[in-house]
Amino acid sequence: MKLSIYSISLKNISRNSLRTVIVILSAIFITFIISFTLISSSLIQGAIKNMNEKLGADLIVIPEGSETETNEFLFLNELRTFYMSKNIYEKLKNYEEIDKITYQIWLVTLPSLCCGVADIEVIAIDPETDFIIKPFLEKKLELLEGTAYAGYEAWLSVLGGVIDTAVLYQKEFKIIDKLEKTGTGLDYALYIGVDDFRKIAEENPYIEAKPDQISVIFIKLKEDVDENKVIEKIKNEFPNVEVLRKSDLGENLKKIISSISSSLLIVALIIFPLSLLVILNLTFITINERKKEIGILKALGANNSSIIKILFIENFFMVLPSILIGFSLALILSLFLIHSYLKAYLPILSITHLLETLIISSLSIMIIIIVATIISIRKIFKTETLTLLKEKE
């Protein structure tokens, strides 16, 4: 009986190829929209969580109006520079609530000015206070004058993974160590000491940063310190700076991805209901066209549950490839779009989340099919078998 049910289902699918194709396309679209929303959302949250864990700082102090640029460098690997007085750092390091504090100076190389490395972020760090870069160093070598560290991606893409020197601002630096992959914008930078930076800034008037300026201050608070009170204290003393929590990072990124999602949502709001109606109508029309066939099955002894089973198996064979295709397209597009925006972040999805997304998408499609089938078949089951047999083909 099972073999005959499967045979009947497969024959019915192949008999009406146009209906099958339309249902499959509609199911693909529905699966795609559901899967893309869930997967892209997970990737964004993963990127932000990854950044928060990697930085190792509770607070980030930047010049007022620089939040967007900070996010663009850390998440999108966009070259950004902005500066504030180093006096802010000197005063902040005396706060008793602070456990660790360090600063960085963000610079940009230019092809016409630097006889070696072009179009890359150069970051000056203080080797004595740094707690942001050191944890990722492979060899843990000390940063001395004339030496530099390379971020993971900078080492591969700019230095080719073999070059051990770089000419920055007409000065040669020996690459003595490189960072492990962090999955952040830090991977795309070269790191020099602040003493080298000061000499470069004094000798090269075309560099925007002055010797007494810095870009970013990273703060690690002591345990049990009220973060909000420290932020309020900093803002009261330095009104021209912004203080970002770890949780604040990625807000601009969320807005970028939200704009993409909003565009897709508009399309989805138009096409999604149409896809549902197509599936519902096609299911209803198909079942009504098969009244005589259902009557014959009933006359041969098939009960209602067997007929429903045949219809469900038909729909299952149609929507199964739709679910797999829609899910695959959503996964590929999500990875492509997110990775295009998050150049510094390699999207990682857990197998568990992918399975959950696949299950949710599958259940959504199957529920639509089941509801459409039940609504369509109820009236036919109430009709006498003889009446069904009199139906015209």
C-alpha positions as CSV (number, residue, x, y, z in Angstrom):
1,M,0.0,0.0,0.0
2,K,2.9,2.3,0.8
3,L,4.5,1.7,-2.6
4,S,1.2,2.5,-4.3
5,I,0.7,5.7,-2.4
6,Y,4.2,6.9,-3.3
7,S,3.7,5.9,-6.9
8,I,0.3,7.7,-7.2
9,S,1.9,10.8,-5.6
10,L,4.9,10.9,-7.9
11,K,2.7,10.4,-11.0
12,N,0.4,13.3,-9.9
13,I,3.4,15.6,-9.5
14,S,4.8,14.8,-13.0
15,R,1.3,15.0,-14.6
16,N,0.9,18.7,-13.8
17,S,4.4,20.1,-14.3
18,L,3.3,23.8,-14.5
19,R,1.6,23.6,-11.1
20,T,4.6,21.8,-9.6
21,V,7.0,24.5,-10.9
22,I,4.8,27.4,-9.5
23,V,4.4,25.7,-6.1
24,I,8.2,25.0,-5.9
25,L,9.1,28.6,-6.8
26,S,6.6,30.0,-4.3
27,A,8.0,27.7,-1.6
28,I,11.6,28.6,-2.5
29,F,10.8,32.3,-2.0
30,I,9.1,31.8,1.4
31,T,11.9,29.6,2.6
32,F,14.5,32.1,1.4
33,I,12.8,35.1,3.2
34,I,12.5,33.2,6.5
35,S,16.0,31.7,6.3
36,F,17.7,35.0,5.2
37,T,16.2,36.9,8.1
38,L,17.3,34.4,10.7
39,I,20.7,33.8,9.3
40,S,21.7,37.4,8.7
41,S,20.5,38.4,12.1
42,S,22.6,35.7,13.7
43,L,25.7,36.8,11.7
44,I,25.3,40.4,12.9
45,Q,24.9,39.4,16.5
46,G,27.9,37.1,16.1
47,A,30.1,39.9,14.7
48,I,29.2,42.3,17.5
49,K,29.8,39.6,20.2
50,N,33.1,38.7,18.6
51,M,34.2,42.3,18.6
52,N,33.2,42.8,22.2
53,E,35.1,39.7,23.3
54,K,38.2,40.5,21.3
55,L,38.8,44.1,22.4
56,G,39.1,43.3,26.1
57,A,38.1,46.9,27.1
58,D,35.0,47.9,28.9
59,L,35.0,51.5,27.7
60,I,36.3,53.3,24.6
61,V,36.9,57.0,24.7
62,I,37.0,58.8,21.3
63,P,36.6,62.4,20.0
64,E,33.1,63.7,19.9
65,G,31.4,62.7,16.6
66,S,33.8,59.8,15.9
67,E,31.5,56.9,16.7
68,T,30.7,56.1,13.1
69,E,34.4,56.1,12.1
70,T,35.3,53.9,15.0
71,N,32.7,51.3,14.0
72,E,33.7,51.6,10.3
73,F,37.3,50.7,11.2
74,L,36.7,48.0,13.7
75,F,33.9,46.3,11.8
76,L,34.2,47.3,8.2
77,N,38.0,47.8,7.8
78,E,37.6,51.3,6.5
79,L,40.6,53.5,6.9
80,R,39.7,56.2,9.5
81,T,41.7,58.9,11.4
82,F,40.6,61.3,14.1
83,Y,42.4,62.9,17.0
84,M,42.1,64.4,20.4
85,S,44.5,65.8,23.0
86,K,46.7,63.3,24.9
87,N,46.0,65.3,28.1
88,I,42.7,63.5,28.3
89,Y,44.5,60.2,28.6
90,E,47.0,61.6,31.2
91,K,44.1,62.7,33.4
92,L,42.0,59.5,32.9
93,K,44.8,57.2,34.0
94,N,44.6,58.7,37.4
95,Y,41.0,57.6,37.9
96,E,40.9,55.1,40.8
97,E,38.0,53.1,39.1
98,I,40.3,52.1,36.2
99,D,42.2,48.9,36.2
100,K,44.0,49.2,32.9
101,I,44.2,52.0,30.4
102,T,46.0,52.5,27.1
103,Y,45.7,54.5,23.9
104,Q,46.2,54.2,20.2
105,I,46.9,56.7,17.4
106,W,45.3,55.8,14.0
107,L,47.2,56.8,10.9
108,V,46.8,56.2,7.2
109,T,49.6,55.5,4.7
110,L,49.5,57.2,1.3
111,P,51.2,55.9,-1.9
112,S,52.7,59.3,-2.7
113,L,54.2,59.8,0.8
114,C,55.2,56.3,1.9
115,C,57.6,54.4,-0.2
116,G,56.4,51.0,0.6
117,V,53.0,50.1,2.1
118,A,50.0,52.0,0.8
119,D,46.3,52.1,1.7
120,I,46.6,50.5,5.1
121,E,45.9,51.6,8.7
122,V,49.0,52.2,10.8
123,I,48.4,52.2,14.5
124,A,50.8,53.6,17.0
125,I,50.6,51.9,20.4
126,D,52.2,52.3,23.8
127,P,54.1,49.0,24.4
128,E,54.2,49.7,28.2
129,T,50.4,50.1,28.7
130,D,48.9,48.1,25.8
131,F,46.5,45.3,26.7
132,I,44.6,45.3,23.4
133,I,47.3,44.0,20.9
134,K,49.6,42.0,23.1
135,P,47.2,39.2,23.9
136,F,47.1,38.3,20.1
137,L,50.9,38.4,19.4
138,E,52.2,35.0,18.3
139,K,55.8,35.4,19.6
140,K,55.2,38.0,22.4
141,L,58.2,40.0,21.2
142,E,58.8,43.5,22.6
143,L,58.1,46.4,20.3
144,L,61.3,48.4,20.0
145,E,62.3,51.4,18.0
146,G,62.3,50.7,14.3
147,T,60.2,47.5,14.7
148,A,56.5,46.8,14.0
149,Y,53.8,44.2,14.4
150,A,51.6,43.1,11.6
151,G,47.9,42.3,11.8
152,Y,47.0,38.8,10.5
153,E,45.4,40.1,7.2
154,A,48.0,42.9,6.8
155,W,50.7,40.2,7.0
156,L,49.0,38.1,4.3
157,S,47.5,40.7,1.9
158,V,50.0,43.5,2.1
159,L,53.2,41.8,3.0
160,G,52.5,38.6,1.2
161,G,53.2,36.5,4.3
162,V,57.0,36.6,3.6
163,I,58.2,40.2,3.7
164,D,59.7,41.1,7.0
165,T,60.1,44.8,6.5
166,A,57.8,47.7,5.6
167,V,58.6,51.3,4.6
168,L,56.2,53.6,6.5
169,Y,56.5,57.4,6.1
170,Q,59.9,57.0,4.4
171,K,61.2,55.0,7.4
172,E,62.0,51.2,7.3
173,F,60.4,49.1,10.0
174,K,61.3,45.4,10.7
175,I,58.2,43.2,11.2
176,I,59.1,41.2,14.3
177,D,55.8,39.7,15.2
178,K,52.3,39.3,13.8
179,L,48.9,39.0,15.4
180,E,46.7,35.9,15.6
181,K,43.5,36.3,13.7
182,T,41.1,38.5,15.7
183,G,38.2,38.7,13.2
184,T,38.2,42.5,13.7
185,G,39.7,45.6,11.9
186,L,42.8,45.1,14.0
187,D,43.8,42.3,11.6
188,Y,44.3,44.8,8.8
189,A,46.7,47.2,10.5
190,L,50.4,47.6,11.1
191,Y,51.6,48.6,14.6
192,I,54.4,50.8,15.5
193,G,55.5,52.3,18.9
194,V,54.5,55.7,20.0
195,D,58.1,56.9,20.1
196,D,58.5,56.1,16.4
197,F,55.2,57.9,15.8
198,R,56.4,61.1,17.5
199,K,59.6,61.2,15.4
200,I,57.6,60.6,12.2
201,A,55.1,63.3,13.2
202,E,57.9,65.8,13.9
203,E,59.8,65.1,10.7
204,N,56.7,64.9,8.3
205,P,54.5,68.0,8.3
206,Y,52.0,66.2,6.0
207,I,50.9,63.8,8.7
208,E,47.6,65.1,10.2
209,A,48.3,63.8,13.7
210,K,50.4,65.9,16.0
211,P,52.9,64.4,18.5
212,D,50.6,65.4,21.4
213,Q,47.5,63.9,19.9
214,I,45.9,60.4,20.2
215,S,42.9,58.7,18.6
216,V,41.4,56.2,21.0
217,I,41.6,55.4,24.7
218,F,40.7,51.9,25.8
219,I,39.7,51.4,29.5
220,K,39.4,48.2,31.6
221,L,37.5,48.9,34.8
222,K,38.1,47.3,38.1
223,E,35.6,44.7,39.3
224,D,32.3,45.9,40.8
225,V,32.8,49.4,39.5
226,D,29.6,51.1,38.2
227,E,30.2,51.6,34.5
228,N,27.5,54.3,34.2
229,K,29.0,56.4,37.0
230,V,32.4,56.3,35.3
231,I,30.9,57.3,32.0
232,E,29.1,60.2,33.6
233,K,32.3,61.3,35.4
234,I,34.3,61.2,32.1
235,K,31.7,63.2,30.2
236,N,31.4,65.8,32.9
237,E,35.2,66.4,32.9
238,F,35.6,66.1,29.1
239,P,32.5,67.3,27.3
240,N,34.1,67.0,23.9
241,V,34.6,63.2,23.9
242,E,32.3,60.2,23.5
243,V,32.4,57.2,25.7
244,L,31.4,53.9,24.1
245,R,30.5,50.8,26.1
246,K,31.3,47.4,24.5
247,S,27.6,47.0,23.9
248,D,27.5,50.3,22.0
249,L,29.9,48.9,19.3
250,G,28.1,47.8,16.2
251,E,25.1,50.2,16.4
252,N,26.1,51.8,13.1
253,L,26.6,48.3,11.7
254,K,23.1,47.3,12.8
255,K,21.7,50.4,10.9
256,I,23.5,49.5,7.7
257,I,22.3,45.9,7.8
258,S,18.8,47.1,8.9
259,S,18.6,49.2,5.7
260,I,19.4,46.1,3.6
261,S,16.8,44.1,5.6
262,S,14.2,46.9,5.2
263,S,14.6,46.8,1.4
264,L,14.2,43.1,1.4
265,L,11.3,43.4,3.8
266,I,9.4,45.7,1.4
267,V,9.9,43.2,-1.4
268,A,8.8,40.4,1.0
269,L,5.7,42.2,2.1
270,I,4.7,42.4,-1.5
271,I,5.6,39.0,-2.7
272,F,5.3,36.9,0.4
273,P,1.5,37.2,0.7
274,L,1.3,36.5,-3.1
275,S,3.3,33.4,-2.7
276,L,1.0,32.2,0.1
277,L,-2.0,32.9,-2.0
278,V,-0.5,31.1,-4.9
279,I,0.2,28.0,-2.9
280,L,-3.3,28.1,-1.3
281,N,-5.1,28.6,-4.6
282,L,-3.1,26.1,-6.5
283,T,-3.7,23.5,-3.8
284,F,-7.4,24.3,-3.8
285,I,-7.8,24.2,-7.6
286,T,-5.7,21.0,-7.9
287,I,-7.8,19.1,-5.3
288,N,-11.0,20.3,-6.8
289,E,-9.9,19.2,-10.3
290,R,-9.2,15.7,-8.9
291,K,-12.7,15.1,-7.4
292,K,-13.3,12.2,-9.7
293,E,-9.8,10.7,-8.9
294,I,-10.6,11.0,-5.2
295,G,-14.0,9.4,-5.8
296,I,-12.3,6.4,-7.6
297,L,-9.9,6.0,-4.7
298,K,-12.7,6.0,-2.2
299,A,-14.7,3.5,-4.3
300,L,-11.6,1.2,-4.3
301,G,-11.6,1.3,-0.5
302,A,-9.2,4.1,0.3
303,N,-10.2,5.9,3.4
304,N,-9.9,9.6,4.1
305,S,-6.6,9.3,5.9
306,S,-5.0,7.4,3.0
307,I,-6.2,10.1,0.5
308,I,-4.8,12.9,2.8
309,K,-1.6,10.9,3.0
310,I,-1.3,10.8,-0.8
311,L,-1.8,14.6,-1.0
312,F,0.7,15.3,1.8
313,I,3.3,13.1,0.2
314,E,2.8,14.9,-3.1
315,N,3.3,18.2,-1.5
316,F,6.3,16.9,0.5
317,F,8.1,15.8,-2.6
318,M,7.4,19.2,-4.2
319,V,8.4,21.4,-1.2
320,L,11.5,19.4,-0.1
321,P,13.7,20.6,-2.9
322,S,12.2,24.1,-2.5
323,I,13.2,24.2,1.2
324,L,16.7,23.0,0.4
325,I,17.1,25.5,-2.5
326,G,15.6,28.4,-0.6
327,F,17.7,27.7,2.5
328,S,20.9,27.4,0.5
329,L,20.3,30.6,-1.4
330,A,19.6,32.4,1.9
331,L,22.8,31.1,3.4
332,I,24.9,32.0,0.4
333,L,23.4,35.5,0.1
334,S,23.7,36.2,3.9
335,L,27.3,35.2,4.0
336,F,28.1,37.3,0.8
337,L,26.3,40.4,2.0
338,I,27.5,40.3,5.6
339,H,31.1,39.5,4.6
340,S,31.0,42.3,2.0
341,Y,30.1,44.8,4.7
342,L,32.0,43.1,7.5
343,K,35.4,42.8,5.7
344,A,37.1,42.4,9.0
345,Y,34.9,39.6,10.2
346,L,34.6,36.1,9.0
347,P,31.0,35.1,9.6
348,I,30.7,31.9,11.6
349,L,27.4,30.1,12.1
350,S,26.9,27.2,14.4
351,I,25.5,23.9,13.0
352,T,22.8,24.1,15.7
353,H,21.6,27.5,14.5
354,L,21.6,26.4,10.9
355,L,19.5,23.3,11.8
356,E,17.1,25.5,13.8
357,T,16.7,27.9,10.8
358,L,16.2,24.9,8.5
359,I,13.6,23.4,10.8
360,I,11.7,26.7,11.2
361,S,11.7,27.3,7.5
362,S,10.5,23.7,6.8
363,L,7.8,23.8,9.4
364,S,6.5,27.2,8.1
365,I,6.2,25.7,4.5
366,M,4.7,22.5,5.7
367,I,2.1,24.2,7.9
368,I,1.1,26.3,4.9
369,I,0.7,23.2,2.8
370,I,-1.1,21.3,5.5
371,V,-3.6,24.1,6.1
372,A,-4.2,24.6,2.4
373,T,-4.8,20.8,1.9
374,I,-7.1,20.5,4.8
375,I,-9.2,23.5,3.8
376,S,-9.5,22.3,0.2
377,I,-10.3,18.6,1.1
378,R,-12.9,19.2,3.8
379,K,-15.7,19.9,1.4
380,I,-14.8,17.0,-0.9
381,F,-14.9,14.5,2.0
382,K,-18.4,15.6,2.8
383,T,-19.5,14.8,-0.8
384,E,-20.9,11.3,-1.6
385,T,-18.6,9.0,-3.5
386,L,-21.1,8.5,-6.3
387,T,-21.3,12.3,-6.8
388,L,-17.6,12.5,-7.0
389,L,-17.5,9.7,-9.6
390,K,-19.8,11.7,-11.8
391,E,-17.4,14.7,-11.9
392,K,-16.0,15.4,-15.3
393,E,-12.3,15.2,-15.9
